[in-house]
Amino acid sequence: MEAGARPGIFVGITGSVEASASSEVFDLPSCQPVAKSGIGVAVSPDASRPDIGSVDGLISALMTARSVAYSRNGPSGIYFARLLRELGIAKQVDSRSTIVDKGPTAYALIDGRADVAIHQLSELMLVPEATVIGPLPRTVQHYTEFSATLSHKALNDAVAYSLFGFLTGPLAARAYRGSGLQSP
């Protein structure tokens, strides 16, 4: 978009949509949240499942893990790095972490680089061999919201308008839920 691309529909992280969406190009009143994703924890299929139902359980799982895989690039990784600092365990966990720069962190479970992976639940589910054990405890959970908006030119484009209706409608909402996303 910085190079001049002008899509009919923009779908992305709500904050990015709002930051990137120029009111000259996009019809900001049409911006609608479509889904959100919480952060989850996964282990390799043959590993025991640590209890992560409480913050203390999560801390124990992270402190006893040989290596914790997470990303520092995306919203879940940025939040998780901050959470480690807030919990006072960043130094200990980071000293043996596996940082994944691209793709689902759960691949580090499958190839043996880590025994715990942290990522958005929808990203963890992309690696069927990994066992998703659940979301972060409610008190430390963080959600990333995704939204869609139309460009001004798409307001008069029947195909774009129809696609926007589908992306923000009930059939798409079921597909989002099936891939680990939640209703906004």
C-alpha distance (Angstrom), angle and dihedral (degrees) to the residues before:
residue distance angle dihedral
M1 . . .
E2 3.80 . .
A3 3.81 86.8 .
G4 3.81 91.1 53.8
A5 3.81 104.5 -89.8
R6 3.79 111.1 152.4
P7 3.82 111.2 -163.2
G8 3.75 121.4 -168.3
I9 3.80 91.5 -135.2
F10 3.79 129.0 25.4
V11 3.82 119.6 -158.8
G12 3.76 121.6 -180.0
I13 3.77 148.3 103.5
T14 3.79 105.9 -28.7
G15 3.80 93.5 -122.3
S16 3.81 90.4 50.6
V17 3.78 91.6 48.1
E18 3.78 90.4 52.1
A19 3.83 93.7 43.5
S20 3.81 96.0 43.1
A21 3.75 98.9 36.7
S22 3.76 108.9 94.3
S23 3.78 111.7 -156.0
E24 3.81 86.0 -133.9
V25 3.82 90.7 63.1
F26 3.80 105.5 26.0
D27 3.75 133.0 53.1
L28 3.80 94.6 -128.9
P29 3.82 93.8 -172.0
S30 3.82 87.1 64.8
C31 3.83 91.2 59.0
Q32 3.81 108.2 122.0
P33 3.80 130.5 179.0
V34 3.81 108.7 -121.3
A35 3.81 105.3 176.8
K36 3.77 145.5 -17.0
S37 3.77 134.5 -147.2
G38 3.76 129.5 -149.5
I39 3.77 125.1 -153.9
G40 3.77 119.0 -99.7
V41 3.77 144.5 -176.1
A42 3.80 127.6 -123.2
V43 3.79 135.5 -177.3
S44 3.79 133.6 -168.7
P45 3.81 114.7 -81.1
D46 3.79 95.2 -106.4
A47 3.82 96.4 44.2
S48 3.78 125.5 103.0
R49 3.78 114.6 -104.0
P50 3.80 111.9 -115.8
D51 3.80 117.8 -145.3
I52 3.80 106.2 -104.8
G53 3.80 96.2 164.9
S54 3.80 92.3 111.5
V55 3.77 135.1 36.0
D56 3.81 89.9 -111.4
G57 3.81 89.8 52.3
L58 3.80 91.0 49.0
I59 3.80 91.4 49.5
S60 3.80 90.5 49.9
A61 3.81 91.7 49.7
L62 3.79 92.1 49.4
M63 3.80 94.5 44.7
T64 3.81 94.2 49.4
A65 3.80 96.3 43.5
R66 3.78 115.8 107.6
S67 3.81 88.4 -139.5
V68 3.80 134.1 -4.3
A69 3.82 116.9 -148.9
Y70 3.78 118.8 -147.9
S71 3.77 140.4 140.8
R72 3.76 125.6 -116.3
N73 3.81 93.1 -162.7
G74 3.79 107.4 64.9
P75 3.78 130.9 57.8
S76 3.80 94.7 -95.2
G77 3.80 93.4 50.8
I78 3.78 94.3 45.3
Y79 3.80 89.9 51.0
F80 3.82 92.9 44.2
A81 3.81 92.1 52.7
R82 3.81 88.7 52.6
L83 3.81 91.1 46.4
L84 3.81 91.0 53.4
R85 3.82 88.9 54.1
E86 3.81 92.1 47.1
L87 3.81 90.9 49.9
G88 3.81 89.8 49.8
I89 3.82 94.5 -122.7
A90 3.81 102.4 99.1
K91 3.80 95.8 108.8
Q92 3.80 94.2 49.6
V93 3.82 96.2 43.8
D94 3.80 96.3 40.3
S95 3.80 92.4 50.6
R96 3.82 87.8 69.8
S97 3.79 102.8 24.0
T98 3.77 126.4 126.9
I99 3.79 108.0 -137.3
V100 3.80 112.7 -152.4
D101 3.79 112.2 -159.1
K102 3.82 98.5 -173.7
G103 3.78 135.2 22.8
P104 3.80 132.6 6.7
T105 3.79 115.2 -23.7
A106 3.81 89.9 -141.3
Y107 3.81 89.8 78.3
A108 3.82 85.9 73.4
L109 3.81 87.3 63.9
I110 3.76 93.4 53.0
D111 3.81 95.8 48.2
G112 3.81 92.2 44.4
R113 3.81 100.0 -113.2
A114 3.82 92.3 119.5
D115 3.78 140.0 13.9
V116 3.82 97.7 -153.1
A117 3.83 125.7 43.2
I118 3.79 126.8 -165.8
H119 3.81 120.4 -162.5
Q120 3.77 142.0 118.9
L121 3.80 108.1 -55.9
S122 3.80 90.8 -119.4
E123 3.82 90.0 54.6
L124 3.80 93.1 48.5
M125 3.80 89.7 52.4
L126 3.81 90.0 59.3
V127 3.81 88.1 75.8
P128 3.81 104.3 63.8
E129 3.80 92.8 -173.7
A130 3.82 90.5 63.4
T131 3.78 121.4 84.5
V132 3.78 112.3 -129.8
I133 3.80 104.8 -149.9
G134 3.78 96.1 -174.8
P135 3.77 149.1 -80.4
L136 3.78 126.2 -51.6
P137 3.81 112.0 -86.9
R138 3.80 111.9 -76.3
T139 3.82 94.1 -112.7
V140 3.82 92.3 59.2
Q141 3.82 99.4 30.1
H142 3.79 119.5 126.0
Y143 3.79 125.7 -164.0
T144 3.78 130.0 -153.0
E145 3.78 112.3 -152.2
F146 3.80 123.4 -150.8
S147 3.81 123.7 -154.5
A148 3.79 139.4 -177.5
T149 3.77 128.4 -145.9
L150 3.80 136.0 178.6
S151 3.77 126.9 -126.2
H152 3.78 117.5 -124.4
K153 3.82 90.0 -108.6
A154 3.82 91.1 53.1
L155 3.80 91.4 58.6
N156 3.81 85.9 76.2
D157 3.82 96.5 36.6
A158 3.81 110.8 93.7
V159 3.83 94.5 -160.1
A160 3.82 94.2 49.9
Y161 3.78 91.4 43.7
S162 3.82 90.3 50.5
L163 3.81 91.8 49.4
F164 3.80 90.1 49.0
G165 3.81 89.0 51.6
F166 3.80 90.0 51.7
L167 3.84 93.8 47.2
T168 3.80 90.7 51.6
G169 3.81 96.4 38.9
P170 3.81 136.9 94.3
L171 3.82 98.1 -95.3
A172 3.81 91.5 55.4
A173 3.82 89.7 44.3
R174 3.83 89.0 58.5
A175 3.81 90.1 49.7
Y176 3.81 90.6 49.2
R177 3.81 90.5 52.2
G178 3.79 90.5 48.4
S179 3.79 90.0 57.2
G180 3.82 95.3 51.4
L181 3.79 98.9 -90.5
Q182 3.80 123.6 124.5
S183 3.77 134.1 -143.8
P184 3.80 110.9 -87.9
